[in-house]
Amino acid sequence: MKETNTTASATAPSNIAIVKYWGKKDEQLPVNPSISFTLSKSVTQTDISYQTTNTALEILFLLDGNEKPEFIPKIRAYIQRIKHLLPALETGILTINSSNTFPHSSGIASSASSMAALSMALFDALATSDVNKEPTLSEMARLGSGSACRSTSLGWNLWGRTEQMPLSTDQYAISLNERISPVFQTLQDTILILNSSKKTVSSTVGHQLMENHPYREGRIQQANANTEKLLNILKTDDFNAFAEICEEEALSLHALMMSSKPGYTLLEPVTLQAIERLKAFRAENKLPLTFTLDAGPNLHIIYPQAHSKAIMTFIMIYLRPFCEDNQLIKDEISFNTINK
Ligand code: DP6
């Protein structure tokens, strides 16, 4: 057999969910639909090289140029799941070199951007030309990490079946960009790094705890209703209605963690203090800002670009002091392009 070497590179953004994916069924399928937008500066760049051999697949993984063998089992499990899409990966030597533009444990999901970037690079290097690119990429990413399927295409994405959108499916995400009103095309996401310690319970374990959760059915109903409502709100300029869903979803996510068996908390006292400060400022100034949370204590402050000046001044004076070492990340939606 003649050995060949193929290389490919890809960059993918992280995303922040407004309606949250929380709970899985079967092979990495969601129990409810979710809606998110991709970020602009928080991205993963991945370079791969694939050498053909006739021996079982060998994997080398580097993060910022340093070998990290501890990530290999997760990548191997992912490759096992996508082998029906990329059968070539049974054999060969695959070298993956990945780097993130954002710090680890910063409240930004690195699994979303890294699994999306890896899927895109593998697809470019190894996919046959007869597959439909967009859905296949999203499906591959989903098999790496659920939320990653909302990171293979820029802007607003819906993952999971919902009545209102006939093309929606649990298998991959679909773009919502064609139905998004201007105000929601310019959203800013300023991420307050309130605590950067490693999470005590991973999202993967959190999803499992939804299996026998006492509020499981109620949560599925809530997420479906919020998906339907948000799909309509995104067509309008109704920021207040958006904020209501955004906060309900963020707080419900953490309430589900607290009411799991065993229950756990990822919020920190400082998260609640920052939320209260934000609400007081909003009540006084009637400005359009809201917040969401990922599976961690760091607060994402969401607002339209048109109000950036006043809201950033508030954040810098009143919220930044809550941050660990004054750290915050000024990110925004990536609607058409990534601005690293
Ligand atoms: C709270 O996609 O990280 O961020 O599928 O096990 O990799 P796995 O989980 P992951 O879960 C993300 C959960 C969330 C909400 C969301 O992004 O929708």
Residues whose N, C-alpha, C, O or C-beta is under 5 A from the ligand:
A	BS01	DP6	A17 V19 K20 Y21 S34 S111 G144 S145 G146 S147 A148 S203 T204 D294 A295
